[in-house]
Amino acid sequence: MPDLAAALTFTVTDTDTAIAVGSGALPVLGTPRLLAWCEAATCAAIESALADGSTSVGTRVSLEHLAASPVGAEVEVSASSSYVDGRLHRFTVSARHTADGKVVAAGEVTRVVVDADRFMSRVG
C-alpha cells in the first residue's frame, strides 16, 4: 500500500465560525468545521487507493483543537496514513496557520473502505 497523504488549505470565513456552526459564541474557527476539514484531508489522502465503486466512511475521530483561528486566517490541514489493516485506514491529522506555522489542531481519523452501493442498500 502506498503512503497515503494529502494537504488542503482553507481560509476561515464567517460561515466557519463557532457562532455559525453552533459550537460556541465567538467569531473564530468552530471545532466542527475544523473536524470536517480534517476529514476532507483524509478523503483526499485515501482517494487514490479506492477501487471503482468503493468509498470510505469515517468511523472514529480524536481531535485536539489547540489554538483559535480568526476569520481570514489561512489554515493548512494535512492527513497522513499511520496504520492500515485491510479495509481500515487510520490517519494522523494536523492543522496549522500558514502565516506563522502555529499548530491549530492535532489528532487521528479512522476511515473504513466500503462498497458504496452495498453500503447505501443497508441504510434506512
Secondary structure, 3 states (H helix, E strand, C coil): CCCCEEEEEEECCHHHEHHHHCCCCCCEECHHHHHHHHHHHHHHHHHHHCCCCEEEEEEEEEEEECCCCECCCEEEEEEEEEEEECCEEEEEEEEEECCCCCEEEEEEEEEEEEEHHHHHHCCC
